[in-house]
Amino acid sequence: MHSLHPESEHAKTAFVWDQSLATGIANVDTQHKKFFELTEKLRTFHHHLPDLEQVQDLLHELDLYAIHHFHAEEMLMEKYDVSQAHRNMHLHAHQSFVSHLGHITQLATSNLRTAVDLLFAFLSQWLLHHIAIMDMLLAEEIYLAQRGSVVSRHRPLSEHFTQSFIENINSVYRDLADRTLQMMEQNLQLQMEIERRKEVELALLDNNARFRTMADHAHSWEYWIGSDGKVLYMSPSCLRITGYTPDEFKNNPDLLYRIIHPDDRKLMDEYLETASMQDDAEDELGIRIIHRDGSVRWIIHSCKYLYSPNADFLGQRISNRDITNRQLHNDSMLLVANVFESINEAAIVTDQNNRIIVVNTAFSSITGYEPEEVIGHNPTVLAEKPLPIEQVDELMRKVTSKRRWQGELNYRRKSGAVFVAAVSIDSIRDRNDNISNFIIIFSDISERKESEQRIQYLSNHDLLTALPNWKLFSECLQQTLDAAKSKRRSFSLMYVDIDRFKHTKDHLGHEMSDLLLKQFAERLRNCLPHPASAARIGSDEFVVLLPNAETAQQANEKANAILHCLKAPFVVNKEAIPLSASIGISLYPQHGKDAPQLMKSADLAVFQAKRAGGALAKIFEASESFDV
């Protein structure tokens, strides 16, 4: 079969009407010339392939030509009574032309170049077999019919000869045309199949190349194992994840199993057994592997068994993702969570808006609140009383600027009981240094605070009388002294000594004496005017500080008032016990400019009072004066 292309000799030969092809029938010859013009137009398409619309226009012209030309020939055959055999052959040829033309019209929409080639070849054969031969025979028969009786006696022989010749020509042409079209169609189908396969091969190569590129550059470790157990492909990521190269795995397939952590090999065996029985298994398995450097890595292993449409086993596709960092992070988070739950201190985590998102078990134990009762609330709900906005703002400012605040706050339990909490508040920041959370840790230190207060109290007070001891009194004396110096004011100091207490103690005994001292101290404290204060500094020795007694007269009046208050008998175990006391007075700055001197002056003054008989107050008298 010839395929006419622009470069072929057929495409270079012009189709020009030749007078030798004239039938002598004017109308038929005119139509033949038109056919030659259309064929010549088609030939030019080989040099410059037109668009589909131009070819369709040409096919339409050919269709109109066929309708007109075939109708004219059929009218002539009817008019001149052309033999039935010749007429049938001619009509069959016309129908074949129309059929082939329609078929080529359909082909043009799918493959324009092939349709043009096929049409050109078909029209060339039509010119040769139909116009040059069959139409010439038709013209001869019409010519004989026009001569009438002149040839009538020869008609049977001539008709027999002509019909046999026409039949042979038509048979050859029909067979040739059909086979040509079939071959062209087969060739077209073959070309299309070749093109399709090329496209498939190119697409497959492209897909393989793209897939290989993707696999080579994939972060995960990908590999394929054939049905014979050999490694067909190993992605380069295996080196980063395992420390072994692709070639090492290909040369030693057992290496894939040997690097699995011994404790996880049983898990892998069970997983592979399950995967092999499920065609669509896509389950993943988290296992450990031993890196070449000896370190342990965590991977997510996924295995897919592959089968052909005929259920033939093709191999395995395996994908492994390194999740070591994620696993370490998860382990760390689990550890943090365990620590969070196991610590004895209450722990609160809030969001950036200071809304509680999680609390630990100790929180509920300490406060009595269940998590759902406080989640979503501000931690200030725990405060004993609403905190001033200024205090809250200042606290948060310190947390955000210094990232941590530590101090003590009074919290209230769900029961309403108030406790002192040692509180630590930390701010947590994200990678952009923006606050994402706050962590509040606190513990109940009420007992500790009570212990501290008790220790503080015991270190500053007399255990028997509950009056301040010498340590606390000396601090108050120094503070009063400093204030007097700065304000250039005076004050008084009294030394109070119980008269003949040793004798009383020997008479009452130790226990009764202690009870007597407690009553004496309580009466002394109750009779002091504000802001005076008293302290016990010895067995039967007390001191009184009078910040507002600035003159000797004022001090003496206060002392006598105290003596009068102490004059009434004390009752111990229903026994009335009379007591008296001597009071020595010193004034600042007349009798001393510092605490030791003032104490010494008051001590000397009480000695002078006792020497004078006791039960009286005596202001210090000395030959030496103390000027301000």
C-alpha positions as CSV (number, residue, x, y, z in Angstrom):
1,M,0.0,0.0,0.0
2,H,1.2,3.5,-0.9
3,S,1.0,6.2,1.7
4,L,1.1,9.6,0.0
5,H,3.1,12.1,2.0
6,P,4.2,15.7,1.0
7,E,7.6,14.4,0.1
8,S,6.4,11.5,-2.2
9,E,6.5,11.6,-6.0
10,H,2.7,11.2,-6.1
11,A,2.4,14.4,-4.1
12,K,4.7,16.2,-6.6
13,T,2.7,15.1,-9.7
14,A,0.0,17.6,-10.8
15,F,-3.5,16.2,-11.7
16,V,-4.4,18.0,-15.0
17,W,-7.3,17.2,-17.3
18,D,-6.1,15.4,-20.5
19,Q,-8.2,15.5,-23.7
20,S,-7.5,11.8,-24.1
21,L,-9.8,11.2,-21.1
22,A,-12.8,12.9,-22.9
23,T,-15.8,10.7,-23.2
24,G,-17.5,12.8,-25.9
25,I,-20.4,13.5,-23.5
26,A,-20.1,17.2,-22.7
27,N,-21.8,17.1,-19.3
28,V,-19.8,14.1,-18.1
29,D,-16.5,15.6,-19.3
30,T,-17.3,18.9,-17.5
31,Q,-17.9,17.0,-14.3
32,H,-14.7,15.0,-14.7
33,K,-12.7,18.3,-15.1
34,K,-14.3,19.4,-11.8
35,F,-13.2,16.2,-10.2
36,F,-9.6,16.8,-11.4
37,E,-9.6,20.2,-9.9
38,L,-10.7,18.9,-6.5
39,T,-8.1,16.2,-6.6
40,E,-5.4,18.7,-7.5
41,K,-6.5,20.9,-4.6
42,L,-6.2,17.9,-2.3
43,R,-2.6,17.3,-3.6
44,T,-1.6,20.8,-2.5
45,F,-2.6,19.9,1.1
46,H,0.5,17.6,1.2
47,H,2.8,20.6,1.1
48,H,0.9,22.7,3.7
49,L,-1.3,20.6,5.8
50,P,-4.6,22.5,6.2
51,D,-6.7,22.7,9.3
52,L,-9.7,20.4,9.8
53,E,-12.1,23.0,8.6
54,Q,-10.4,23.2,5.1
55,V,-10.4,19.4,4.7
56,Q,-14.0,19.2,5.8
57,D,-14.9,21.9,3.2
58,L,-13.1,19.8,0.5
59,L,-15.0,16.7,1.5
60,H,-18.2,18.6,1.3
61,E,-17.4,19.6,-2.2
62,L,-16.6,16.1,-3.2
63,D,-19.9,15.0,-1.7
64,L,-21.8,17.6,-3.7
65,Y,-19.8,16.5,-6.8
66,A,-20.7,12.9,-6.3
67,I,-24.4,13.6,-5.9
68,H,-24.5,15.7,-9.1
69,H,-22.2,13.5,-11.2
70,F,-23.6,10.2,-10.2
71,H,-27.2,11.4,-10.8
72,A,-26.2,12.6,-14.3
73,E,-24.6,9.3,-15.2
74,E,-27.5,7.3,-13.9
75,M,-29.9,9.4,-16.0
76,L,-27.8,8.7,-19.1
77,M,-27.8,5.0,-18.4
78,E,-31.6,5.1,-18.0
79,K,-32.0,7.2,-21.2
80,Y,-29.9,5.0,-23.4
81,D,-30.9,1.7,-21.9
82,V,-27.4,0.7,-20.8
83,S,-27.1,-3.0,-20.1
84,Q,-28.3,-4.0,-16.6
85,A,-25.0,-5.6,-15.7
86,H,-23.1,-2.4,-16.6
87,R,-25.6,-0.3,-14.8
88,N,-25.4,-2.4,-11.6
89,M,-21.6,-2.3,-11.6
90,H,-21.7,1.5,-12.1
91,L,-24.3,2.0,-9.3
92,H,-22.2,-0.2,-7.0
93,A,-19.1,1.9,-7.7
94,H,-21.1,5.1,-6.9
95,Q,-22.3,3.7,-3.6
96,S,-18.8,2.6,-2.8
97,F,-17.5,6.1,-3.5
98,V,-20.0,7.6,-1.2
99,S,-19.3,5.0,1.5
100,H,-15.5,5.6,1.4
101,L,-16.0,9.3,1.4
102,G,-18.1,9.1,4.6
103,H,-15.6,6.8,6.3
104,I,-12.7,9.2,5.5
105,T,-14.8,12.1,6.8
106,Q,-15.0,10.4,10.1
107,L,-11.3,9.6,10.2
108,A,-10.5,13.3,9.6
109,T,-11.6,14.3,13.0
110,S,-9.2,11.9,14.8
111,N,-6.2,11.9,12.4
112,L,-6.1,14.7,9.9
113,R,-2.8,13.7,8.2
114,T,-3.8,10.1,7.7
115,A,-7.3,11.1,6.4
116,V,-5.7,13.4,3.8
117,D,-3.3,10.6,2.7
118,L,-6.1,8.1,2.5
119,L,-8.4,10.4,0.6
120,F,-5.6,11.3,-1.9
121,A,-4.9,7.6,-2.5
122,F,-8.6,6.8,-2.9
123,L,-9.2,9.6,-5.4
124,S,-6.1,8.6,-7.4
125,Q,-7.5,5.1,-7.8
126,W,-10.9,6.5,-8.7
127,L,-9.4,8.6,-11.5
128,L,-7.6,5.6,-12.8
129,H,-10.2,2.8,-12.6
130,H,-13.5,4.6,-12.8
131,I,-13.0,7.7,-14.9
132,A,-10.3,6.4,-17.2
133,I,-11.9,3.0,-17.7
134,M,-15.4,2.5,-16.5
135,D,-16.8,5.9,-17.7
136,M,-15.0,5.4,-21.0
137,L,-16.8,2.1,-21.5
138,L,-20.0,3.7,-20.4
139,A,-19.5,6.4,-23.1
140,E,-18.8,3.8,-25.7
141,E,-22.0,1.9,-25.0
142,I,-24.0,5.2,-25.1
143,Y,-22.3,6.0,-28.4
144,L,-23.3,2.6,-29.9
145,A,-26.8,3.1,-28.6
146,Q,-27.0,6.5,-30.3
147,R,-26.1,4.8,-33.8
148,G,-29.2,2.8,-33.4
149,S,-29.9,0.1,-36.1
150,V,-26.5,0.4,-37.7
151,V,-25.0,-1.7,-34.9
152,S,-28.1,-3.4,-33.7
153,R,-27.2,-6.7,-35.3
154,H,-23.8,-6.7,-33.5
155,R,-25.3,-5.8,-30.1
156,P,-25.5,-9.2,-28.5
157,L,-21.8,-10.0,-29.2
158,S,-20.7,-6.4,-28.3
159,E,-22.9,-6.4,-25.2
160,H,-21.6,-9.7,-24.1
161,F,-18.0,-8.6,-24.6
162,T,-18.6,-5.2,-23.0
163,Q,-20.4,-6.6,-19.9
164,S,-17.8,-9.2,-19.3
165,F,-15.0,-6.6,-19.6
166,I,-16.9,-4.1,-17.4
167,E,-17.6,-6.8,-14.8
168,N,-13.9,-7.8,-14.7
169,I,-12.8,-4.2,-14.4
170,N,-15.3,-3.4,-11.7
171,S,-14.4,-6.6,-9.8
172,V,-10.7,-5.8,-9.9
173,Y,-11.3,-2.1,-9.0
174,R,-13.7,-3.0,-6.2
175,D,-11.4,-5.6,-4.8
176,L,-8.4,-3.3,-5.1
177,A,-10.3,-0.3,-3.5
178,D,-11.6,-2.4,-0.6
179,R,-8.2,-4.0,0.1
180,T,-6.5,-0.6,-0.2
181,L,-8.9,1.0,2.2
182,Q,-8.6,-2.0,4.6
183,M,-4.8,-1.8,4.4
184,M,-4.9,1.9,5.0
185,E,-7.2,1.5,7.9
186,Q,-5.0,-1.3,9.3
187,N,-2.0,0.9,8.7
188,L,-3.7,3.7,10.5
189,Q,-4.7,1.5,13.4
190,L,-1.1,0.2,13.5
191,Q,0.3,3.7,13.5
192,M,-2.1,4.7,16.2
193,E,-1.2,1.7,18.2
194,I,2.5,2.4,17.7
195,E,2.0,6.0,18.8
196,R,-0.1,4.9,21.7
197,R,2.6,2.5,22.8
198,K,5.2,5.1,22.4
199,E,3.2,7.5,24.5
200,V,2.7,4.7,27.1
201,E,6.4,3.9,27.1
202,L,7.3,7.5,27.4
203,A,4.8,8.0,30.2
204,L,6.1,4.9,31.9
205,L,9.7,6.0,31.6
206,D,8.7,9.4,32.7
207,N,6.7,8.0,35.7
208,N,9.5,5.6,36.5
209,A,12.1,8.5,36.4
210,R,9.8,10.7,38.4
211,F,9.0,8.0,40.9
212,R,12.7,7.1,41.2
213,T,13.6,10.7,41.7
214,M,10.9,11.1,44.3
215,A,12.0,7.9,46.1
216,D,15.7,8.9,45.9
217,H,14.9,12.2,47.5
218,A,12.3,11.0,49.9
219,H,13.0,11.6,53.6
220,S,11.7,8.2,54.4
221,W,13.7,5.0,53.7
222,E,12.0,3.2,50.7
223,Y,12.9,-0.2,49.2
224,W,11.5,-3.0,47.1
225,I,12.1,-6.7,47.4
226,G,11.4,-9.0,44.5
227,S,9.6,-12.4,44.6
228,D,13.0,-14.1,44.9
229,G,13.9,-12.1,48.0
230,K,16.5,-9.9,46.3
231,V,16.5,-6.2,46.9
232,L,15.4,-4.5,43.7
233,Y,15.6,-0.9,44.9
234,M,17.0,0.8,48.0
235,S,16.6,4.6,48.5
236,P,19.7,6.6,49.6
237,S,17.9,7.6,52.8
238,C,18.9,4.2,54.3
239,L,22.4,5.6,54.9
240,R,21.1,8.4,57.0
241,I,18.7,6.2,59.0
242,T,20.7,3.0,59.4
243,G,24.3,4.0,58.6
244,Y,24.5,1.4,55.9
245,T,24.6,2.1,52.1
246,P,22.1,0.8,49.5
247,D,24.8,-1.5,48.1
248,E,25.4,-3.1,51.5
249,F,21.7,-4.0,51.7
250,K,21.5,-5.2,48.1
251,N,24.6,-7.4,48.6
252,N,23.4,-8.7,52.0
253,P,19.6,-8.9,52.2
254,D,19.8,-10.5,55.7
255,L,21.1,-7.1,56.9
256,L,17.5,-5.8,56.8
257,Y,16.6,-8.3,59.6
258,R,19.8,-8.2,61.6
259,I,19.6,-4.4,62.3
260,I,16.2,-4.9,64.0
261,H,16.5,-4.6,67.8
262,P,16.5,-8.2,69.3
263,D,13.6,-7.3,71.5
264,D,11.5,-6.2,68.5
265,R,12.2,-9.1,66.1
266,K,9.2,-11.1,67.3
267,L,7.0,-8.1,66.7
268,M,8.3,-7.9,63.1
269,D,7.7,-11.6,62.5
270,E,4.1,-11.3,63.6
271,Y,3.6,-8.2,61.6
272,L,5.0,-9.7,58.4
273,E,2.9,-12.8,58.8
274,T,-0.3,-10.7,59.1
275,A,0.7,-8.5,56.2
276,S,1.4,-11.5,53.9
277,M,-2.2,-12.7,54.4
278,Q,-3.9,-9.4,53.7
279,D,-3.5,-8.1,50.2
280,D,-4.6,-4.6,51.2
281,A,-2.8,-4.4,54.5
282,E,-1.4,-1.0,55.2
283,D,-0.8,-1.3,58.9
284,E,2.3,0.3,60.4
285,L,4.6,-1.0,63.1
286,G,6.8,1.0,65.4
287,I,10.1,-0.8,66.0
288,R,13.7,-0.1,67.1
289,I,16.7,-0.7,64.9
290,I,20.4,-0.7,65.7
291,H,22.3,2.0,63.8
292,R,25.7,1.2,62.5
293,D,27.3,3.4,65.2
294,G,25.5,1.3,67.9
295,S,22.8,3.8,68.7
296,V,19.1,2.8,68.9
297,R,16.8,4.4,66.4
298,W,13.0,4.3,66.2
299,I,11.3,3.7,62.9
300,I,7.7,3.3,61.6
301,H,7.7,0.3,59.3
302,S,5.1,-0.3,56.6
303,C,5.1,-3.4,54.3
304,K,2.8,-4.0,51.3
305,Y,2.8,-7.4,49.5
306,L,2.3,-7.0,45.8
307,Y,0.4,-9.4,43.5
308,S,-0.3,-9.5,39.8
309,P,-3.9,-9.6,38.4
310,N,-3.3,-13.3,38.1
311,A,-2.5,-13.5,41.9
312,D,1.2,-14.1,41.2
313,F,3.4,-12.8,44.0
314,L,5.5,-10.0,42.7
315,G,7.4,-8.9,45.9
316,Q,7.2,-6.3,48.7
317,R,7.2,-2.6,48.9
318,I,8.6,-1.3,52.2
319,S,8.6,2.2,53.7
320,N,10.4,3.2,56.9
321,R,10.2,6.6,58.6
322,D,12.7,7.7,61.2
323,I,10.7,8.8,64.3
324,T,13.6,8.8,66.8
325,N,13.4,12.5,67.6
326,R,9.6,12.2,67.9
327,Q,9.9,9.2,70.1
328,L,12.5,10.9,72.3
329,H,10.2,13.9,72.5
330,N,7.2,11.6,73.4
331,D,9.4,9.8,76.1
332,S,10.3,13.2,77.5
333,M,6.7,14.4,77.5
334,L,5.7,11.1,79.2
335,L,8.4,11.7,81.8
336,V,7.3,15.3,82.3
337,A,3.7,14.1,82.6
338,N,4.7,11.5,85.2
339,V,6.7,14.0,87.2
340,F,3.8,16.5,86.9
341,E,1.5,13.9,88.5
342,S,3.9,12.6,91.0
343,I,5.2,15.8,92.7
344,N,3.7,16.7,96.1
345,E,3.2,20.3,95.1
346,A,0.1,21.5,93.3
347,A,0.7,22.3,89.7
348,I,-1.3,24.4,87.3
349,V,-0.8,25.0,83.6
350,T,-2.6,28.0,82.0
351,D,-2.7,29.3,78.4
352,Q,-1.4,32.6,77.3
353,N,-4.5,34.3,78.6
354,N,-4.0,32.8,82.0
355,R,-6.9,30.4,81.8
356,I,-6.3,27.0,83.5
357,I,-6.0,24.1,81.0
358,V,-4.6,21.3,83.3
359,V,-3.9,20.6,87.0
360,N,-2.3,17.7,88.7
361,T,-3.5,15.3,91.3
362,A,-1.8,17.2,94.2
363,F,-3.8,20.3,93.2
364,S,-7.0,18.5,94.0
365,S,-5.6,17.0,97.2
366,I,-4.5,20.5,98.5
367,T,-7.4,22.6,97.4
368,G,-10.3,20.2,97.3
369,Y,-11.2,21.3,93.8
370,E,-11.6,18.7,91.0
371,P,-10.0,19.6,87.6
372,E,-13.3,20.2,85.8
373,E,-14.2,22.8,88.5
374,V,-11.3,25.1,87.7
375,I,-10.3,24.4,84.1
376,G,-11.1,27.5,82.0
377,H,-10.9,29.8,85.1
378,N,-8.3,32.2,86.1
379,P,-6.0,31.0,89.0
380,T,-7.1,34.0,91.0
381,V,-10.2,32.0,92.0
382,L,-8.0,30.4,94.6
383,A,-7.2,33.7,96.3
384,E,-8.4,34.2,99.9
385,K,-10.0,37.5,98.7
386,P,-10.1,39.3,95.3
387,L,-6.6,40.7,94.6
388,P,-6.4,44.4,93.7
389,I,-6.0,44.8,89.9
390,E,-2.8,46.8,90.6
391,Q,-1.3,43.9,92.6
392,V,-2.3,41.4,89.8
393,D,-0.8,43.6,87.1
394,E,2.4,44.1,89.1
395,L,2.7,40.3,89.6
396,M,2.2,39.5,85.9
397,R,4.7,42.3,84.9
398,K,7.3,40.6,87.0
399,V,6.5,37.2,85.6
400,T,6.7,38.4,82.0
401,S,9.8,40.4,82.4
402,K,11.8,38.2,84.7
403,R,10.1,35.0,83.6
404,R,9.6,33.9,87.2
405,W,8.0,35.1,90.4
406,Q,8.2,33.5,93.8
407,G,6.4,34.5,96.9
408,E,3.6,33.7,99.4
409,L,-0.1,34.1,98.8
410,N,-3.1,33.3,100.9
411,Y,-5.3,30.8,99.2
412,R,-8.8,29.4,100.1
413,R,-9.7,25.8,99.8
414,K,-13.0,24.6,98.4
415,S,-14.1,24.1,102.0
416,G,-13.5,27.8,102.7
417,A,-10.4,27.2,104.9
418,V,-7.6,29.6,104.3
419,F,-4.0,28.5,104.0
420,V,-0.6,30.1,103.2
421,A,0.9,28.9,99.9
422,A,4.5,29.2,98.7
423,V,3.9,30.1,95.1
424,S,6.2,30.0,92.0
425,I,5.0,31.3,88.7
426,D,7.0,30.7,85.5
427,S,6.3,31.9,82.0
428,I,6.8,29.5,79.0
429,R,7.8,31.0,75.7
430,D,7.6,29.6,72.2
431,R,10.3,29.7,69.5
432,N,9.4,33.3,68.7
433,D,9.8,34.3,72.4
434,N,6.1,34.8,72.8
435,I,4.4,33.7,76.0
436,S,2.5,30.5,75.3
437,N,1.8,29.2,78.8
438,F,2.2,29.9,82.5
439,I,3.1,27.2,85.1
440,I,2.1,27.8,88.7
441,I,3.6,25.5,91.4
442,F,2.4,26.0,95.0
443,S,2.4,24.1,98.3
444,D,0.6,24.5,101.6
445,I,3.1,26.0,104.0
446,S,0.6,26.8,106.8
447,E,2.2,24.4,109.3
448,R,5.7,25.7,108.4
449,K,4.5,29.3,108.8
450,E,2.9,28.4,112.1
451,S,6.2,26.8,113.2
452,E,8.2,29.8,112.0
453,Q,5.9,32.1,113.8
454,R,6.1,30.0,116.9
455,I,9.8,29.9,116.8
456,Q,9.9,33.6,116.2
457,Y,7.5,34.1,119.1
458,L,9.6,31.9,121.5
459,S,12.8,33.7,120.5
460,N,11.3,37.1,121.4
461,H,9.0,36.3,124.4
462,D,9.3,34.9,127.9
463,L,7.8,31.4,128.0
464,L,6.3,31.8,131.5
465,T,4.7,35.3,131.3
466,A,4.4,35.7,127.5
467,L,5.9,39.2,127.9
468,P,8.7,40.2,125.5
469,N,12.1,39.0,126.6
470,W,15.3,41.1,126.7
471,K,16.0,40.4,123.0
472,L,12.7,41.9,121.8
473,F,12.7,44.7,124.4
474,S,16.2,45.8,123.5
475,E,15.1,46.1,119.8
476,C,12.1,48.3,120.9
477,L,14.4,50.3,123.2
478,Q,16.8,51.0,120.3
479,Q,14.0,52.0,118.0
480,T,12.5,54.4,120.6
481,L,16.0,55.8,121.2
482,D,16.6,56.4,117.5
483,A,13.2,58.1,117.1
484,A,13.8,60.3,120.1
485,K,17.2,61.4,118.8
486,S,15.8,62.2,115.4
487,K,12.9,64.2,116.8
488,R,14.9,65.6,119.8
489,R,12.4,64.3,122.3
490,S,12.7,62.6,125.7
491,F,11.3,59.3,127.1
492,S,11.4,57.3,130.3
493,L,12.7,53.8,131.1
494,M,11.6,52.0,134.3
495,Y,13.3,49.0,136.1
496,V,10.7,47.1,138.1
497,D,11.9,44.6,140.8
498,I,9.6,42.5,143.0
499,D,10.5,43.1,146.7
500,R,11.6,40.1,148.7
501,F,10.6,37.6,146.0
502,K,13.2,35.1,147.0
503,H,11.6,34.8,150.4
504,T,8.1,34.4,148.7
505,K,9.4,31.8,146.3
506,D,10.9,29.8,149.1
507,H,7.6,29.9,150.9
508,L,5.4,29.0,147.9
509,G,7.6,26.6,146.1
510,H,8.6,26.6,142.4
511,E,5.2,25.9,140.9
512,M,3.2,28.4,142.9
513,S,5.9,31.0,142.4
514,D,5.5,30.6,138.6
515,L,1.8,31.1,138.8
516,L,2.4,34.2,140.9
517,L,4.8,35.6,138.4
518,K,2.3,35.0,135.5
519,Q,-0.3,37.0,137.4
520,F,2.1,39.7,138.3
521,A,3.2,40.1,134.6
522,E,-0.4,40.1,133.4
523,R,-1.4,42.8,135.9
524,L,1.7,44.9,135.0
525,R,0.9,44.7,131.3
526,N,-2.8,45.6,131.8
527,C,-2.0,48.7,133.9
528,L,0.4,50.2,131.4
529,P,-0.9,53.2,129.3
530,H,-0.6,53.0,125.5
531,P,2.0,53.0,124.0
532,A,4.0,51.8,127.0
533,S,5.4,48.2,126.9
534,A,6.8,45.8,129.5
535,A,9.3,42.9,129.3
536,R,10.7,40.3,131.7
537,I,14.5,40.3,131.8
538,G,15.1,38.2,134.9
539,S,13.5,35.9,137.5
540,D,11.8,38.8,139.3
541,E,13.0,41.7,137.2
542,F,10.9,43.6,134.6
543,V,11.5,46.7,132.5
544,V,8.9,49.2,131.2
545,L,9.3,51.6,128.3
546,L,7.3,54.8,128.4
547,P,7.8,56.7,125.1
548,N,5.3,59.5,126.1
549,A,6.7,60.2,129.6
550,E,9.1,62.9,128.6
551,T,9.6,64.6,132.0
552,A,10.5,63.4,135.5
553,Q,7.0,64.3,136.8
554,Q,5.3,62.4,134.1
555,A,7.5,59.4,134.7
556,N,7.0,59.5,138.4
557,E,3.2,59.7,138.1
558,K,3.2,56.7,135.7
559,A,5.4,54.8,138.2
560,N,3.1,55.5,141.1
561,A,0.1,54.4,139.1
562,I,1.8,51.1,138.4
563,L,2.6,50.6,142.1
564,H,-1.0,51.3,143.0
565,C,-2.1,48.8,140.4
566,L,0.2,46.1,141.9
567,K,-0.7,46.8,145.5
568,A,-3.8,44.5,145.6
569,P,-2.9,40.9,146.8
570,F,-2.6,38.1,144.2
571,V,-4.6,35.0,144.6
572,V,-2.9,31.7,143.8
573,N,-4.8,28.5,144.5
574,K,-7.2,30.5,146.7
575,E,-4.4,31.9,148.7
576,A,-4.0,35.7,148.9
577,I,-0.4,36.7,148.5
578,P,0.6,40.4,148.9
579,L,3.4,41.7,146.7
580,S,5.2,45.0,146.3
581,A,7.8,46.2,143.9
582,S,10.5,48.9,143.7
583,I,10.8,51.0,140.5
584,G,13.9,52.8,139.2
585,I,13.4,55.5,136.6
586,S,15.9,56.9,134.0
587,L,15.1,59.6,131.4
588,Y,16.6,60.2,128.0
589,P,18.8,62.1,127.5
590,Q,19.4,63.3,131.1
591,H,20.4,59.9,132.5
592,G,21.9,58.3,129.4
593,K,22.3,58.8,125.7
594,D,22.3,55.1,124.7
595,A,20.5,52.0,125.8
596,P,23.2,50.5,128.1
597,Q,23.6,53.8,130.0
598,L,19.8,54.2,130.4
599,M,19.5,50.6,131.7
600,K,22.4,51.2,134.1
601,S,20.8,54.4,135.4
602,A,17.4,52.7,135.9
603,D,19.1,49.7,137.7
604,L,20.9,52.1,140.1
605,A,17.6,54.0,140.7
606,V,15.8,50.7,141.7
607,F,18.7,49.9,144.0
608,Q,18.2,53.4,145.6
609,A,14.4,52.6,145.9
610,K,15.0,49.3,147.6
611,R,17.6,50.9,150.0
612,A,14.9,53.4,150.9
613,G,12.6,50.6,152.0
614,G,11.0,49.4,148.7
615,A,7.5,49.7,147.5
616,L,8.2,53.0,145.9
617,A,9.5,54.6,142.7
618,K,12.8,56.4,142.5
619,I,14.2,58.6,139.7
620,F,17.9,58.2,139.1
621,E,20.0,60.7,141.0
622,A,23.7,61.2,140.3
623,S,26.4,63.8,140.7
624,E,27.2,63.6,137.0
625,S,24.6,65.1,134.6
626,F,24.0,64.1,131.0
627,D,23.4,67.0,128.7
628,V,21.5,66.7,125.4
